[in-house]
Amino acid sequence: MLFSTEVTSSKITSDNPLFQRTLKAYHVVAPHIHGNVLEIGCGEGYGVELLYKNSDQLTLIDKSPYTAELINSKYPNTTIIQEKIPPLTQLENNSFDVVVSFQVIEHIKEAALYLEEIHRVLKPNGKAYISTPNALKTIARNPWHYKEYTFEDLVHLFENNFTNYTIKAIQGNAKTAAYYEKNKESVARFLRYDIFNLEHKIPSWLLQIPYEIANRMNRKKLLHKNPDLVNTITLEDYSLGEHSEATLDFFCTLTK
């Protein structure tokens, strides 16, 4: 498979609740897209259409060698760079009106440099839009994430590079809360076999394969037991609001 459970798929039914949640950020940002736009970490590219139709020029960066193959044929005027970041080695200073980077910063070891580089490539008064999971809502250790953030963590990180920023939240409703609780209960059943707490003791790279297998099994199990719930969650079940204990993902706007 090209994408693991960590990169939510638009094509796998059991991924639907998380796919709709991550797609929501693109719909929130779409009205603010204009001019020269950069997306860092486009993955499968399911948000590209919303960015493409509202921008004058779109540049995409992803570490996957398959991104260009997936996206180029559909969006031929898009510039695609395969690169592991940071830094953004192929981009000039003050060159983008908007930078979008959703569900990426939690994977970055050098998060401060990542933000410095975003600040560097933004034009004066340009805006960056970043989303990332709320660490307080994490159900189990994710070995693909270098660090997950709380609200306070993000404030501390942003204030070193941006004086003007807001941190809001992608939040759900009763339906998404029901899925979250069922997922939490199901994961707890998996973890009861981890009697030595290896989840938190072994290196992340050793955990990635068992995490992938267990995560895919868990999502399929949730779909099998709750098909109406999994299949009927849509974009409308998620909304942008103020940060609270119910925050699923932070949605951050940074202005240069």
N, C-alpha and C positions, 0 to 999 in steps of 0.2 A: 504493500500500500504506500502511496505517496505521502499521505498525511496520517499521523497518529491521532489518538484521542485528544492530544493537547492542542492540535490545530482543528478546530471544530469544522465539520464538513456540512455543506449544504445538500449533500447527496445521500447521507446516511440517516434514515428515519429516527433512529434512537438518539441522534444528536440534536433533534429539533429544539428542545427547550433552550439549550446553550447556544445553538445557532441563532435563534431569534433574539436572544439576549445580546450577543455580540453584533448582530446586524443592526440593532436599534441605534447604536452609537453612530453609524453611518447616516441613518435617517435624521438623527439630531443635528449632525454637522452639515448635512447637505445644503441648507439655506445659506450657510456661511462660506461656501466654496466659491472662489473666484480667482481669476488671474493665473499666475504660475503656481502650481500645486505639487507638493511632494508627499507621497505616502511612504513611510518607513515600516516595513514588515507587512506586505500586502497578502502574503500567503496564497491561498486558493484564488483570491481576487474577487470574492463575492461582493465586496463593497466598491469595486472599481467603477462600475457603471454610474453610480451616483456622483462620484468624483469627476469622472470623465465628461459627463454632459454639462457640468457646471463650471469647468475650468477652461482656460485658454490653452494651457499646456500642462500635461500631467507627466510626472516622473515617479517611477515606482522602484523601491529598493527591497530586495529580499535575499536571504542567504541561499534559498533553494535554487538549484540549477534548472528546475522544471518550471519555474514561474513564467519565464519568457514564453516557453512553449504553450502554456495554458492560456496566456493572456494576449500575446502578440497578434494572433489571427483575428481576434474579435475587436481589439483596440489598436489598430496598426500605427496610429500617430503617437502612441505612448512610448516614452523612453523608459526602458527597463534595465536596471543595474543589478547584477548579481554580486553581492558583497556582504561580508559579515561586518557588522558595525558595533560600536563606534571604532574609529572616526569615520566621517563621511568623506572619503578621500577624493571622490570625483566631483564634488560640488563646490561651487564658488561662494564666497561671502555675499550676503545681502541679495540673494537670488530668488527667494520664494515668498509669495504673499501668504501662503497657507502651508503648514506642515500638519499631516495627520499621522498618528502612530497609535493604533489601538491594540491593546493586549500584548505589548512588546516590552515595556520597561521592566517588568518583573523577570524577564529573561536575561537582562543585561547586568553583567558584573560591574562594569564601569559606568554606572548610572549618571554620575556627575559629568563625565565626559560626553555621554549621550546627550544630556541637556545642554552642555556648552556648545556642542556641534549644531544642535537644533537652533539655538540662539544665533550662532554664527551665520547660518545659511538663510535665516529669516531676513526679509527686508525690514527697515524701520517701520514700526507699527504693525508688522506682520503678526499673525496669530498661529500658535501651535495647539492642536487638540490631541489630548492623550487620555486613554482609558486604561485602567488596570484593576484587577480584582481587589476587593476589600479583604485584607488579611484576617479580619475578625470573623469572616464568614467561611473561611476555609474548613473543609470537612476532614481532609487528610493531607499529609505532606505530598506536594507535587514535585517530583524530582526534575521536572523540566524548568522549574522556576528557581532563579538564583536568590531572589528576595521578593516577598510579598509585603505590601505596604498598608499601614494604617493611615488615617487622616493626618495625624501628627507627623508621621514619617515623611509624607509628601510635602507638608508645609516646610519642614526642615530642608528637604532636598531642593524644592523650587526656589526658596528665598535666596539661595546662593547664586542664582542665575537670572531670575526674573523678579522684578519689583511689582509687576502687575499680573496677578493671576487669580483665578477662581477655581474652587473645587466643588463640584456638584456630584450628583449620584444618579446612576441608572438603578431604578428600583422596580420591584415587581408588584404583584397583587395577591389575592387569596389563592388563585390558581397556581402561580409560580411558587408561592410559599408551600403549598401542598406538595409540589414536586421536590422542592428543596428538602423537606422533612422526610419524604420517602427515600430520597437519595441518601440522606444522612443516616437513616436507620439501616439501609442496605449496606452502606460502607462499613458501618459499625459491626455488622455481622461478618463481613470479610475480615475486619481487623481483629476480631476476637481470636483468630488463629495465630496472630502474631504475638505469641506469649512472651517472647524475649524483646519486644519493642524494637525490632530490627528496622521498622519504618523510619525511626529517627536516629538510628545508630550507623547504618551502612552508608557508604558514599552514594551520592545521587546517581552516578552513572550505573551503579549496580542495581539500583531500584527501578530504572526506567523500563526495562523489559517486563518484570512482574507487574509494575504499575499499569503498563499498557494493556496487558492481558486481563488483569482484574478490572480495569476501568471499562474496557469494551464489554466484558461479560456483564458487568453491573448495569451498564446502559441498556443492553439487550434485555436483561432481566426486568428492568423497570418498564421498558416498552411492552414486554409480554404480559406483565401483571397489571399495567395501567395504560392500555392503548389509548383510551379516550383522553386521558390527561396529557400524555406525551404528544399525541398527534394534534391536539387542538390549541396548544399554546402558540400565540402569534405575537407579532410586533406590538399589538395593542395592549398586551398584558404587561408590557414594560413601559416605563415613563422616566423622564428626567425630572429630578426634584432636588431638594436640599439634602445634605448629608444627614444620615440618621443611623440608628442601630440596624435598620433594615437595608442599608446600602449593600448592593451586590457588587457593582463596579463603580469606581470613581470616574467621573468625567471632568477632565481638567482643561481649562482654557488659559494659555500662557501668552501674554502680549509682549513683544519686544519694545 
